[in-house]
Amino acid sequence: GKDYIAIQSLDGELLFLEQERVSFSKFLPNFLVPGPLCYVPQPLDAIITVNSQMECEAFKFSTLAASSSGVATNEDKDNTAKRARAEWSVTLGESACAITVARHTKDVRAPNYDVIVLGERTIFWLKDNGGVRTSKILDQ
C-alpha cells in the first residue's frame, strides 16, 4: 500500500503527498481558516471538512486527483472554476471542532460509516451520503 498525507494550508489549499512526494493540490471553496479534516475510506473515499460558511463538505479523493493538473497556483485560488467541487454538503449552522468516522448507529453495516461532527454546541451524526441522521445539543 501507498502512504498519503493531506496538508491543509491557511488559504484553503489541500496538498497531497504520496510516498513523501508532492502528488497534487487543490483549493477548497468558501474557505477562510483551517478546520477539522477527516478521511473516509471506501466506499466514499473522501476528505471531509467544514468551511467558513459552517457547511460540512465531502470531496471525493478520486475527483480531486482527476481534476487536478499538479500543484495549484495562486491564480487557481482566485479562479472558482479551478476550485474543488463537493460531492455533498450539509449546513451545520455552527463551527466544528472535530470530525471522525465510525459505525455508531446500529443499522450501519460495513462498508458504510457514520460521519460524526462535533460542533461548538451540537454533535451531528451524518450518513456517508451527507444526510443528517440525527443531532444532539450538548449541555452548557
C-alpha positions as CSV (number, residue, x, y, z in Angstrom):
1,G,0.0,0.0,0.0
2,K,0.9,3.6,-0.5
3,D,1.1,6.2,2.2
4,Y,-0.7,9.5,1.6
5,I,-0.6,12.7,3.7
6,A,-3.0,15.6,3.3
7,I,-1.9,19.0,4.4
8,Q,-4.4,21.8,4.8
9,S,-3.0,25.3,4.4
10,L,-4.2,28.6,5.9
11,D,-5.5,29.7,2.5
12,G,-7.8,26.7,1.8
13,E,-5.4,24.6,-0.2
14,L,-5.2,20.8,0.2
15,L,-1.8,19.4,-0.7
16,F,-1.4,15.7,-1.1
17,L,1.9,13.9,-0.6
18,E,2.3,10.3,-1.9
19,Q,5.3,8.4,-0.6
20,E,6.9,11.6,0.6
21,R,6.5,13.4,-2.8
22,V,4.0,16.1,-3.8
23,S,1.2,14.4,-5.7
24,F,-1.2,17.3,-6.3
25,S,-3.0,20.2,-4.6
26,K,-6.5,21.7,-4.9
27,F,-8.1,24.9,-3.4
28,L,-11.3,24.4,-1.4
29,P,-14.3,26.8,-1.9
30,N,-15.6,29.1,0.8
31,F,-12.5,28.7,2.9
32,L,-11.1,31.3,5.3
33,V,-9.4,29.4,8.2
34,P,-8.3,25.7,8.6
35,G,-10.8,23.5,10.3
36,P,-11.2,19.8,11.1
37,L,-10.3,17.4,8.4
38,C,-11.1,13.7,8.1
39,Y,-10.6,10.9,5.6
40,V,-13.4,8.5,5.0
41,P,-12.3,5.2,3.4
42,Q,-14.1,3.2,0.7
43,P,-16.8,3.2,-0.5
44,L,-16.9,7.0,-0.1
45,D,-13.1,7.6,-0.4
46,A,-13.4,11.3,0.5
47,I,-11.9,14.1,2.5
48,I,-14.5,15.7,4.8
49,T,-14.1,19.2,6.3
50,V,-16.1,22.2,7.5
51,N,-15.9,25.5,5.6
52,S,-16.3,29.1,6.8
53,Q,-20.0,29.1,5.9
54,M,-20.4,26.4,8.5
55,E,-21.1,23.6,6.0
56,C,-19.7,20.1,6.3
57,E,-18.5,19.1,2.8
58,A,-17.1,15.9,1.3
59,F,-14.6,15.9,-1.5
60,K,-14.0,12.6,-3.3
61,F,-10.3,11.9,-3.4
62,S,-10.5,10.4,-7.0
63,T,-12.3,13.6,-8.2
64,L,-9.8,15.8,-6.6
65,A,-6.9,13.9,-8.1
66,A,-8.5,13.6,-11.6
67,S,-9.4,17.3,-11.8
68,S,-6.0,18.5,-10.7
69,S,-3.2,19.3,-13.0
70,G,-0.5,19.0,-10.4
71,V,0.3,21.7,-7.8
72,A,-2.3,24.5,-7.7
73,T,-1.1,28.1,-8.4
74,N,-2.1,31.4,-6.8
75,E,-4.2,32.1,-10.0
76,D,-6.1,28.9,-9.2
77,K,-7.1,30.2,-5.8
78,D,-9.0,33.1,-7.4
79,N,-10.5,31.0,-10.2
80,T,-13.7,29.5,-9.0
81,A,-13.8,27.1,-11.9
82,K,-10.5,25.5,-10.7
83,R,-11.6,25.1,-7.1
84,A,-12.7,21.7,-5.8
85,R,-16.4,20.7,-6.1
86,A,-18.0,19.0,-3.1
87,E,-19.6,15.6,-3.5
88,W,-22.1,16.6,-0.9
89,S,-22.7,19.4,1.6
90,V,-24.8,19.9,4.7
91,T,-25.3,23.1,6.6
92,L,-24.4,22.7,10.3
93,G,-25.1,26.3,11.4
94,E,-22.1,26.3,13.7
95,S,-18.3,25.8,13.6
96,A,-16.9,22.3,14.0
97,C,-14.2,21.3,16.5
98,A,-13.7,17.7,15.2
99,I,-14.8,15.2,12.6
100,T,-14.4,11.4,12.7
101,V,-16.0,8.3,11.1
102,A,-17.4,5.3,13.0
103,R,-20.1,2.7,12.9
104,H,-22.1,4.3,15.7
105,T,-25.7,3.7,14.5
106,K,-26.8,0.0,14.9
107,D,-28.2,-0.2,11.3
108,V,-24.9,0.9,9.7
109,R,-23.0,-2.1,8.4
110,A,-19.7,-2.4,6.5
111,P,-18.7,-0.8,4.2
112,N,-20.8,2.3,5.3
113,Y,-20.0,4.7,8.1
114,D,-21.5,7.4,10.2
115,V,-19.7,10.8,9.9
116,I,-19.6,12.3,13.4
117,V,-19.1,16.0,13.6
118,L,-18.5,17.7,17.0
119,G,-19.7,21.3,16.7
120,E,-19.4,24.1,19.3
121,R,-22.8,23.2,20.9
122,T,-24.1,20.2,18.9
123,I,-22.9,16.8,17.9
124,F,-24.1,15.7,14.5
125,W,-24.3,12.1,13.1
126,L,-24.3,12.3,9.3
127,K,-24.9,9.5,6.8
128,D,-22.0,8.8,4.5
129,N,-24.1,10.5,1.7
130,G,-24.4,13.7,3.6
131,G,-27.8,13.3,5.1
132,V,-28.3,14.2,8.7
133,R,-29.0,11.0,10.7
134,T,-29.5,12.8,14.0
135,S,-28.1,15.6,16.1
136,K,-27.9,16.4,19.8
137,I,-27.5,19.7,21.5
138,L,-24.8,19.5,24.2
139,D,-25.5,20.9,27.7
140,Q,-23.7,24.1,28.7
